[in-house]
Amino acid sequence: MKKMLCPQCKIAAMYVKNAAGERLLVYVTDQGEVVPKDPSQSLEGFDVSEVFCLGCSWHGSPKRLVRY
């Protein structure tokens, strides 16, 4: 699995949020799939249509990430 990178700072670590504002660390695969960093955690209840970068202020659609 190749991880997509932030278009701004070029790191792979992202997070998603749920309605309560809680964050879950994720990666986006080269197939555009959002997967939890910890495979034992679930994405249930989290909005995977928008990801946030851990390294900078970028956020947006997982489809806008860069492949390297």
DAZI-V716166 format. One record per backbone hydrogen bond with DSSP energy under -1.0 kcal/mol. CO is the residue of the C=O (numbers start at 1). NH is the residue of the N-H. Records with the same first field share a line. If there is no record, write none. Layout:
CO: NH / NH
This chain:
2: 30
5: 66
6: 10
11: 6
13: 54
14: 26
15: 52
16: 24
17: 47
18: 21
22: 18
24: 16
25: 37
26: 14
27: 35
28: 4
29: 32
33: 29
35: 27
38: 41
43: 46
51: 60
52: 15
58: 53
60: 51
61: 64
62: 65
66: 5
